[in-house]
Amino acid sequence: MNGVTIGQAAAFVGVTVKTVRHYHKLGLVQEPERDSSGYRRYGSAELLRLVQARTLAAAGVPLAEIGPLLDADAGLFAAGLADVERRLTEQIEELTARRDTLHRLTDGDRALLPDRAVALLERMPRLGFAADEVAAIREGWVLARALVPEGFDDYLTHFEHALQNPELVALGRRAAEAAAWEPDDPRIAELAAAAADHYLADPALLGTVTGLQARTEAATRYSLIAHHGEERTPAAARLVELFEARLRAAGVRIPRPSP
């Protein structure tokens, strides 16, 4: 009796009978003829082909490509393997990036923002910024990085410069307090003017206002970023309105959101 049964062939090669039959169905390995007793007997040629198919499949070669590879000459075989290796490398890089993102998710901010931005956020509470202010800035930055990625790094540079200005930081804290004032409080106009004048006196500071304007759809993107997550009190809305109006009057380009 020559050859072995399908069960023995599968065991010798290290696959299941179901896998052998699947290889037959795909045409990767020809199904041997039945012998006089009615059994299909696998000889050395079939076993070799099964080993080759199993090895290529285990290496990541798609089953649909294994047949042509096994039937190709040495040059085409090498080129085919090189193409498979290239695609596997791309998949590995993608999976590695996904894994790194999962690792960064354990430190929520770092999943969505670069380390430089996270360091600035961590610094802000020590400068007197309230937790809700930092949270709002964090969310705005996530949007900014997605909507205006080409300007985000420069924006962080301008923001870092602003944090080094104690007077500006104090104005920021004052603006947070102003949210609880009455909208017609005269201090709002005074604060808006003081803040605008402070920005106008230092062109680098203006980058925190103009740096996130997109090259296209500027008004929409600016509005989405600058006013994200704000359920503004009437006083806070008036402060921003007066601040932006004073900058526009000085020639600073600030998109006007659509009604």
Helices and strands as residue ranges (DSSP letters): H 6-13, H 17-26, H 44-58, H 63-71, H 74-105, H 108-112, H 115-123, G 124-127, H 131-147, H 149-163, H 166-178, H 186-200, H 203-210, H 218-226, H 234-249
